[in-house]
Amino acid sequence: MQLLSTEGVFRPNDAAAEFLPYLDRLTEDDYRRFYRDMVVVRKFDTEAANLQRQGQLALWVPSHGQEAAQVGSAYATRSQDHVFPSYREHVVGMIRGLDLVDILRMLRGVTLGGWNPEDHGNFHLYTLVLASQTLHATGYAMGMQLDGSTATGNPETDQAVIVYYGDGASSQGDANEALVFAASYQTPQVFFLQNNHWAISVPVSRQSRSPLYLRAGGFGMPGTQVDGNDVLASYAVTAKSMDDARAGRGPALIEALTYRVGAHTTADDPTKYRDPEELAHWVARDPIVRFRTYLQGLGVEQEFLDSVDEEAADYASDVRRRALEIRAPERSVIFDNVYAEPHPLIAEQKTWLERYEASFEGGQA
């Protein structure tokens, strides 16, 4: 499904008809917000990669090229929904209210999780174990059903879950088990599969001989393939799927065709396995350039576009400053949030550690 051509012209294809009404929810202010967030997060992404190269982070996971898939789908969620990311959904976290420096804390190794989802728009923790978040999301969606917090007929309060994963994770057993349970229990859930064409060095063509969205039918749920570099298409398809999930019409799978322009992580060298012509093909389909062209066609002034570039540069500069101020936490943090309620065993262990550390004070061995 595509709404914007690669040249940035509004030209819905034949698959777009049922999704077009969802664009009526958007205003020009929303379009501006979409563009602003894509530009800002790309500048953040570049700055984070620089920090890693300068020894300030242990690792960085770029999202360059996948901004439209993430921004469009994130804005299709409601405040009561729960979002389960993998480890590349930086702008989704930003949209849900996460301070992106918290992601840098995690990749600097000074936090065991990063944030409390309840305090950040129900944006759950990053998951480095491939596809395990699909099971977490499905279990949470089943809990929503048991709690009666979904499919009540009130779209303003009904809840749903969206889970992000990639083409590589789609080959994991966890992802397929999650699809089985989601279909069996008709969970209020959307599986948002970002097909960026590479599972580290393995191309998607080697993982699957047919389009990934077709797998949905085998599990008994609808599947839609969307142009993941078209932010409006990403929004519209996700909005419909999330509405259906909240209304009790069961889960759905969305395959967003996009591309990982950068490395899998900063520990990876994609020049070892990727054809430069393939990379150039996708760079020419940059989601930010496409949407900027569309906005210019609507008459959006150059002053706005320039102000976004300035804001992105300021944001990246602030992120750098605060990242360099990150310090190691107190040891006691390892006992926080182990249990939801105070636990006597954890209290005992914390007391033991304090006494043990105190035994070294004053030069005592």
TAWORA-V925389 format. One record per pair of residues at least 6 apart in sequence whose C-alpha atoms are under 7 Angstrom apart, sorted by the first residue. I is the first residue (numbers start at 1). J is the second residue. If there is no record, write none. Layout:
i=[I/I]
j=[J/J]
This chain:
i=[1/1/1/1/1/1/1/2/2/2/2/2/2/2/3/3/3/3/3/3/3/3/4/4/4/4/5/6/6/7/8/8/8/8/9/19/19/22/22/23/34/36/38/38/38/38/39/40/41/42/43/43/43/44/45/45/47/48/49/51/52/52/52/56/57/57/58/58/59/59/59/60/60/60/61/61/61/61/62/62/62/62/62/63/63/64/64/64/65/65/65/65/65/66/66/66/66/68/68/68/68/68/69/69/69/69/69/70/70/70/71/71/71/72/72/72/72/73/73/73/74/74/75/76/76/76/77/77/79/80/80/81/81/81/81/82/82/82/82/82/83/83/83/83/83/83/84/84/84/84/84/84/84/85/85/85/85/85/85/86/86/86/86/86/86/87/87/87/93/94/96/96/96/97/97/98/101/101/102/102/103/104/105/105/106/106/110/110/113/114/115/117/117/117/127/130/131/131/131/131/131/132/134/134/134/134/135/135/135/137/137/138/138/141/141/141/141/141/142/144/149/149/150/150/150/150/151/151/151/151/152/153/155/158/159/160/160/160/160/160/161/161/161/162/162/162/162/163/163/163/164/164/164/165/165/165/166/166/166/167/167/167/167/167/167/167/168/169/171/179/180/182/183/183/183/183/186/186/187/187/188/188/188/188/188/189/189/189/189/190/190/190/190/190/191/191/191/192/192/192/193/193/193/194/194/194/194/195/195/195/195/196/196/196/196/197/197/197/198/200/201/212/213/213/213/213/213/213/214/216/216/216/217/221/221/222/222/223/223/223/224/224/224/225/225/225/226/226/226/226/226/227/227/227/227/228/228/228/228/229/229/229/230/241/244/245/259/261/263/263/335/335]
j=[13/15/16/225/226/227/233/12/13/16/226/227/230/233/10/11/12/13/16/230/232/233/10/11/12/230/11/285/290/290/290/291/293/294/294/236/237/236/239/236/71/308/67/68/71/288/312/312/91/64/312/313/316/316/62/63/316/60/60/57/58/59/60/108/107/108/107/108/107/265/266/107/265/266/88/264/265/266/88/262/263/264/265/88/260/260/261/262/259/260/261/286/287/229/258/259/260/228/229/230/231/287/228/229/231/234/256/89/91/92/91/92/231/231/232/234/235/234/235/238/92/95/235/235/238/239/239/242/121/157/159/122/159/160/161/122/123/160/161/162/122/123/124/161/162/163/123/124/133/137/162/163/164/124/125/126/127/163/164/126/127/128/133/164/165/126/127/128/123/100/120/121/123/120/121/120/319/323/114/115/114/323/111/114/113/114/328/329/125/125/125/123/124/125/133/169/165/169/172/174/175/174/163/174/175/178/174/175/178/161/163/178/182/160/161/187/188/189/187/150/158/159/158/159/160/246/158/246/247/248/158/247/246/246/246/188/189/242/245/246/188/189/190/189/190/191/192/190/191/192/191/192/193/192/193/194/193/194/195/193/194/195/196/197/199/204/199/175/207/219/219/251/219/220/221/251/250/251/250/251/245/246/248/250/251/245/250/251/252/241/242/251/252/253/252/253/254/253/254/255/254/255/256/255/256/257/258/255/256/257/258/257/258/259/260/203/204/259/204/264/273/255/223/224/225/253/254/255/223/222/223/253/223/251/252/252/253/252/253/254/253/254/255/254/255/256/233/234/255/256/257/233/256/257/258/234/256/257/258/258/286/287/287/252/250/251/282/279/269/270/346/350]
